Amino acid sequence: MTADLHKTRDAAARVIAVCDVIAQIVAQGERHFLDDVHAQWAAEMGLIRIGEAVAKIPAPVRERFAGQPWRQIIDMRNLAAHQYDDLDPHRVWRTLTRDVPRLRAYLADIVLPAL
């Protein structure tokens, strides 16, 4: 296995694990999330971890698997890490419930089997 593929497999596995934790947060429901700052901060840290791992996937591999908005995922990490006071919990919720499950499925069903 090449170094790029090894990095990609490791990063994808880390992202999938974070997505699974986020799924547990989401399972408690939107109202709980919006009312619980601990859940919000945990989810934001999850988005940071996802962005960090995606950034470690070599660019040629990300280009090969163009089914995700990789740059936006990394940008969300930067927003969560540096402009956390500007994060709208409703926007974060949409990301958690719409984008995170899609990313997990893409990595598990498309990326990992192809490596």
Secondary structure as the mmCIF struct_conf table of DSSP 4:
data_model
#
loop_
_struct_conf.conf_type_id
_struct_conf.id
_struct_conf.beg_label_comp_id
_struct_conf.beg_label_asym_id
_struct_conf.beg_label_seq_id
_struct_conf.end_label_comp_id
_struct_conf.end_label_asym_id
_struct_conf.end_label_seq_id
HELX_RH_AL_P HELX_RH_AL_P1 ALA A 3 VAL A 26
TURN_TY1_P TURN_TY1_P1 ALA A 27 GLN A 28
HELX_RH_AL_P HELX_RH_AL_P2 GLU A 30 ASP A 35
HELX_RH_AL_P HELX_RH_AL_P3 VAL A 37 ALA A 55
TURN_TY1_P TURN_TY1_P2 LYS A 56 LYS A 56
BEND BEND1 ILE A 57 ILE A 57
HELX_RH_AL_P HELX_RH_AL_P4 ALA A 59 ARG A 64
TURN_TY1_P TURN_TY1_P3 ALA A 66 GLY A 67
BEND BEND2 GLN A 68 GLN A 68
HELX_RH_AL_P HELX_RH_AL_P5 TRP A 70 HIS A 82
HELX_RH_3T_P HELX_RH_3T_P1 TYR A 84 ASP A 86
HELX_RH_AL_P HELX_RH_AL_P6 PRO A 89 ARG A 94
HELX_RH_PI_P HELX_RH_PI_P1 THR A 95 ASP A 99
HELX_RH_AL_P HELX_RH_AL_P7 VAL A 100 TYR A 106
HELX_RH_PI_P HELX_RH_PI_P2 LEU A 107 VAL A 111
HELX_RH_AL_P HELX_RH_AL_P8 LEU A 112 ALA A 114
#
